[in-house]
Amino acid sequence: MKYKLKDYNTFNINATCRSLTICTSVDEIQNCINNKDFRQHPHLILGEGSNILFRKNFDGFILKPELKGIDKISESENNITLKVFNGEIWDNLAQFCVKNHYYGIENLSLIPGNIGAATFQNIGAYGVEIQDIIQEVEAINIESGDIEIFTKDQCNFNYRTSIFKNVLKDKYLIISTTFNLSKVFQPNLEYSGLREEIKDEKNLSAQTIRVAVIKLRKSKLPDTDEIGNAGSFFKNPIVTKQKFLELFSGFADLKYYQIPNDQYKIPAGWMIEKCGWKGKRIGNVGTYPKQALVIVNYGNASGEDIYQFSQQIKNSVHKTFGIWLEEEVRIIP
């Protein structure tokens, strides 16, 4: 029997898998990973499918954990610690925190996906990354079935990655993430576009920031309910000062952000647009007219169609700028 995955990935790829198991408790997860068939065949942990591309049918087992709950672990006058389980929708948590005056998450409003995937990916936007508010992560060792705790430092968070995405890829399943949030509002308006959107900083609140972030995201990014996509397809590359100076000498209008350690982040969307890909369409695949960083499925594109389109973009950017873009979307071969 084949299980259809079109409703389980936001690219709307009509792929299938050998088996799909939805688990709503830790016991169910442990029973699933201890199953002989699961261990003997390729397997994949799937969240909301908002950051994944199936190039073809997946000839293996998919486990979709949907543990729910937001637990208050501790609270003081200035801080609160929340343990949030993997199946909770990220933006529901953002809304919950803003409503209850728990601060630090408002800049990450409207990012799709669930808690487990957000932690796995180290999501970020508008000057904030999820690692900024994480205290620890609880995960199941898929080989042993044991539950282990990872401190923030042990998670090795970096730009759009974590230890679960690289060194321990496919070896652990995130159960919950514990967040340390402030009860004292300290707005982060580091991102210039957000500051411009808000305008009135005198009566600033977390709700004001959330509304502004949502407005900005909706103005630039397509709704996955209306058109298949997985948000930003590529990471913004980070280059050395030497490479930056080389680029700057060739492109007077170069967009960039200086970051610590004499490094520079170059917007991938700007480079893609500079190469003439913004709004370009080939068959049922294209880049979003409002944001070149987003690849969209206009109809019945296959995962391979989207993948090949992305590779053309990568080759074009490399030819023009001498930089290989790295996918932010997880590609399942």
C-alpha positions in Angstrom: 0.0 0.0 0.0 1.2 3.5 -0.9 0.5 6.5 1.3 -0.1 9.9 -0.5 2.0 12.8 0.7 0.5 15.7 -1.2 -1.3 16.9 1.9 1.8 16.6 4.0 4.1 18.9 2.2 3.6 22.6 1.4 5.1 22.3 -2.1 2.1 20.1 -2.8 4.2 17.4 -4.4 2.2 14.3 -5.3 4.7 11.8 -3.9 4.0 8.6 -2.0 5.7 6.6 0.8 5.6 3.0 1.9 4.1 3.8 5.3 2.9 6.9 7.2 2.5 6.7 11.0 1.1 9.6 13.1 2.2 9.5 16.7 0.5 11.5 19.5 2.5 10.2 22.5 6.0 9.3 23.4 5.0 5.7 23.8 3.6 5.6 20.3 6.9 7.1 18.9 9.0 4.5 20.8 6.8 1.7 19.6 7.1 2.9 16.0 10.9 3.3 16.0 11.3 -0.1 17.7 9.4 -1.7 14.9 11.6 -4.0 12.8 10.2 -2.8 9.5 10.9 0.8 10.5 14.5 0.0 11.3 15.2 -2.1 8.3 13.9 0.4 5.7 14.7 4.1 5.0 12.8 6.3 7.4 12.0 10.0 7.8 10.7 12.2 10.6 8.1 14.6 9.1 6.8 17.8 10.7 4.3 20.0 8.9 6.2 19.6 5.6 6.8 23.3 5.2 10.6 23.0 4.6 10.9 19.8 2.6 11.0 18.8 -1.1 10.3 15.2 -2.2 12.2 14.7 -5.5 10.4 11.4 -6.0 8.3 8.8 -4.2 9.9 7.9 -0.8 10.4 4.1 -0.6 10.4 4.0 3.2 8.6 4.7 6.4 7.5 8.2 7.6 6.9 9.0 11.2 4.9 12.2 11.9 5.0 13.1 15.6 2.2 15.2 16.8 2.8 15.7 20.5 0.8 18.6 22.0 1.2 20.8 25.0 2.6 24.0 26.4 3.8 23.5 30.0 4.9 26.2 32.4 8.1 25.0 34.0 9.1 28.0 36.1 8.3 31.7 36.5 9.9 34.6 38.2 9.2 38.3 38.2 11.2 38.9 34.9 11.2 35.5 33.2 9.1 32.5 32.3 10.2 29.0 31.1 7.9 27.1 28.8 8.2 23.5 27.6 6.5 23.1 24.2 6.0 19.8 22.5 7.0 19.1 18.9 3.5 19.0 17.3 2.5 22.5 18.4 2.3 24.9 15.5 5.0 27.5 15.7 2.8 30.6 15.0 0.2 29.4 17.6 3.0 29.6 20.1 4.0 33.0 18.9 0.4 34.2 19.3 0.1 32.6 22.7 3.3 34.3 24.0 2.3 37.7 22.7 -1.2 37.4 24.2 0.3 36.4 27.6 3.1 39.1 27.5 5.9 36.6 27.2 8.6 38.3 25.0 11.3 37.3 22.6 9.3 35.4 20.0 7.2 38.1 18.4 9.7 38.8 15.5 9.3 35.1 14.5 5.5 35.4 13.9 3.9 33.6 11.0 6.8 31.3 10.2 5.2 28.0 9.1 5.9 24.6 10.6 5.8 23.1 14.1 8.0 23.3 17.1 10.1 20.2 16.3 11.0 21.4 12.8 11.6 25.0 14.0 14.2 23.7 16.5 15.7 21.3 14.0 16.1 24.2 11.5 16.9 27.0 13.9 14.4 29.3 12.2 15.0 33.0 12.2 13.6 36.3 10.8 13.8 40.0 11.4 16.9 40.0 13.6 15.9 37.0 15.8 16.7 33.3 15.8 15.0 30.5 17.8 18.3 29.7 19.4 18.1 33.1 21.2 15.3 31.8 23.4 16.0 28.1 23.7 17.1 26.7 27.0 17.2 22.9 26.2 15.8 20.3 23.8 14.4 16.9 24.7 14.9 14.2 22.0 14.6 10.4 21.5 17.6 8.5 20.3 16.1 6.6 17.4 18.7 3.8 17.7 18.2 3.1 21.4 14.8 4.6 22.1 16.2 6.5 25.1 15.1 10.0 25.9 18.0 12.5 26.2 18.3 16.2 27.1 20.5 18.6 25.0 21.5 21.9 26.5 21.4 24.9 24.2 25.2 24.7 23.7 25.0 21.0 22.9 22.6 21.7 20.1 25.3 23.5 18.1 22.9 26.0 16.7 24.2 28.0 13.7 22.6 29.9 10.8 19.6 27.8 9.8 21.0 24.6 11.3 21.5 22.6 14.5 23.2 19.4 15.6 20.0 17.5 14.7 20.2 18.7 11.1 23.9 17.9 10.5 26.0 15.7 12.9 23.0 13.8 14.3 20.8 13.9 11.2 18.2 11.1 11.3 19.6 9.9 14.6 17.3 11.8 17.0 13.6 12.8 17.1 12.9 16.1 18.9 10.1 15.6 21.5 10.0 19.1 23.1 11.8 22.4 23.3 12.2 24.5 26.4 12.1 28.2 26.0 13.3 30.9 28.3 11.2 34.1 27.6 11.3 37.5 29.2 8.4 39.2 30.9 10.1 42.5 30.4 9.5 43.9 26.9 12.7 44.8 25.0 11.8 45.3 21.3 14.2 44.1 18.7 14.1 46.5 15.7 17.5 45.6 14.3 16.0 44.8 10.9 15.6 48.1 9.1 12.5 47.0 7.1 10.7 46.2 10.3 11.6 49.5 11.8 10.3 51.3 8.7 7.0 49.3 8.8 6.3 50.2 12.5 6.9 54.0 12.1 5.5 54.9 15.6 8.0 53.5 18.2 6.6 55.5 21.1 3.6 53.2 21.7 5.4 50.0 20.8 4.2 46.6 22.0 4.9 43.0 21.2 1.5 42.9 19.4 2.6 45.9 17.3 5.7 44.0 16.2 3.7 40.8 15.5 1.3 42.7 13.3 4.1 44.4 11.5 6.0 41.1 10.9 2.8 39.4 9.7 2.2 42.3 7.3 5.7 42.2 6.0 5.7 38.4 5.5 2.4 38.4 3.7 3.6 41.2 1.4 6.7 39.2 0.3 5.8 35.5 0.7 3.1 33.4 -1.0 0.4 31.7 1.1 1.0 27.9 1.0 -2.8 27.4 1.0 -2.9 29.2 -2.3 0.3 28.2 -4.1 2.8 25.4 -3.4 6.1 26.6 -1.8 8.4 26.1 1.1 9.4 29.7 1.8 13.0 30.7 1.3 14.6 27.9 -0.8 18.2 29.0 -0.3 20.2 30.3 2.7 21.8 33.7 2.5 25.5 32.9 1.9 28.2 34.2 4.4 31.4 35.3 2.8 34.9 36.5 4.0 36.0 40.1 3.9 38.2 39.3 0.9 35.3 37.8 -1.1 33.1 40.7 0.0 35.6 43.3 -1.4 35.8 41.3 -4.6 32.0 41.4 -5.0 31.8 45.0 -4.0 34.3 46.0 -6.7 32.2 44.3 -9.3 28.7 45.3 -8.1 28.3 48.8 -6.8 24.7 48.1 -5.8 25.7 45.0 -3.7 23.4 44.3 -0.8 25.0 43.0 2.3 24.9 42.8 6.1 28.1 42.9 8.1 28.3 40.2 10.8 30.8 39.3 13.5 34.3 37.9 12.7 34.8 40.1 9.7 32.2 38.2 7.7 29.4 39.4 5.4 26.0 38.0 4.7 24.9 38.5 1.1 21.1 38.3 0.4 20.5 35.2 -1.9 17.3 36.8 -3.2 19.2 39.8 -4.4 21.7 37.7 -6.3 19.0 35.5 -7.8 17.2 38.6 -8.9 20.4 40.1 -10.3 20.8 37.0 -12.4 17.3 37.6 -14.0 15.4 34.8 -12.2 12.8 36.9 -10.3 9.4 36.0 -11.5 10.8 33.6 -14.1 8.7 30.6 -14.9 9.5 27.3 -16.6 6.5 25.1 -17.1 4.8 24.7 -13.7 7.8 26.0 -11.7 8.9 29.5 -11.1 10.3 32.1 -8.6 7.7 34.2 -6.8 7.3 37.6 -8.5 7.6 39.4 -5.1 10.5 37.4 -3.7 13.1 35.7 -5.9 14.2 33.5 -3.0 11.0 31.6 -3.1 10.4 28.8 -5.6 6.8 28.0 -6.3 4.8 25.2 -7.7 2.3 26.8 -10.1 0.3 23.6 -10.7 1.4 20.0 -11.1 5.1 20.3 -11.0 7.0 17.2 -9.8 9.6 17.4 -7.1 12.2 16.7 -9.7 11.0 19.6 -11.8 11.4 21.9 -8.8 14.8 20.5 -7.9 16.1 20.9 -11.5 14.8 24.5 -11.6 16.7 25.2 -8.3 19.9 23.8 -9.7 19.7 26.1 -12.7 19.4 29.0 -10.3 22.4 27.8 -8.3 24.5 27.4 -11.5 23.5 30.9 -12.7 24.4 32.5 -9.3 27.8 30.7 -9.2 28.6 31.8 -12.8 27.8 35.4 -12.0 29.1 35.8 -8.4 31.4 32.8 -7.8 29.2 31.6 -4.9 27.4 28.3 -4.5 24.0 28.8 -2.8 23.1 26.2 -0.2 19.5 24.9 0.1 17.6 25.9 3.2 14.8 23.5 2.1 15.6 19.8 3.0 15.7 17.8 -0.2 14.6 14.1 0.0 16.3 12.3 -2.9 
